[in-house]
Amino acid sequence: MPDRSQSYTNRYVWSRSVPDPGQLVEIRRRQWVVSDVKASAFSSTGNGKQHLVTLAALDEDSLGESLQVLWELEPGARVLERAGLPKITGWDDTKKTGSVP
């Protein structure tokens, strides 16, 4: 069986790294958007810091629902990284001549 942390699909890259706000993640077989990430000042497990991740639901039947998890302790938690939108490098000129008022 292939290692899912290294497998690629045509839409996602699976990763176990700590997510950033705004990223799409999969937890408990559902997709969520990360609202906030807070790192602990100490570790109770001795394996490094733990992160409290606040999530917002994306499913139509659970819009408005939120969830907080300890990322490192949540079984099967993964970041779903999509190809991002291009960065904004400039703005259109709003005072172009020849435009219809």
N, C-alpha and C positions, 0 to 999 in steps of 0.2 A: 504494500500500500504506500503511495507517495506521501512525502512529508508536506502537509497542507501549508505550512509556513513558507515553503519555497515554491509552491505550485502557482501557476498563472492561469487565468482564464481570459477571455477576450474583453472582459469589463473590469476585473478587479485584480489587485495584488494583495494577497493575504499577508498580514503582518501581526506580530504579537507585541510590537512596540507600544509605548504609552501614546494615546492619541492627543491631538491638539484640538482646541475649540474650533468647531465648524466642520470637523471631519465626520465621515460616515463610518459607523461601526456596527458590528453584528454581535448581539448578546442575547442569549436565551432564545435563539432562533428567530429573532426579530431585528429589524434595522432601526437604528437610532442616530440622531445627530448629537455630537458632543457640545454641550452648553458651557461647561466649566471643568477645569482640572486643577486639583489642589494636591501638592506633594506634602507628605507628612514630614515632620522634623526628625523623626526617628523611625526605626523599623522594629516591629514586634516579632518578626520572623527571622531577623538576622541576615536576610538576603537582599538588603538594600531598602530604599524608600518604597512606601506604598503610595498609591495615588487614588484619591477620592474623585471619581468621575461622575459628573452630573449629565444626564442624557435626556433628550426630548424625543418622544415617539414620532415616527413617520407614517405609520399605518393609518389609513382612513378611519378605521373603527376605534382608534385610540389616540387621535389627535388631542394635544393638550396634556397627555399623560407624561409624567417625568419619572426618572429612576436614578438613584445614586448607588454606585457600586465601588468596591475596592478593586481596582483594575487587576492587580496581580493575583488576587484570590478568586476572581470570577472565572469559572471553568469555561473554556471555549471562546472567550472574548477575543475579538479580532478587529483590526482596523481594515476597512475596505477603502483602499485608495483608488480614486478614479483619475483619469487624465484630467488635469485642471483646465480651467478656462485661461485664455491668454491674459497676460498682464496688460493693464491699460498703460499705454505709452504716450498718449496725447488726447486732446479733445478736438472735436470738429469745430470749425469756425462758425459761430451762430450768426455772424453779420455778413454772410456771403451776398453778393449782388445777384440780382435775377431771381430771387426767391419770391414766391407768391405770398402776400401778406395774409 
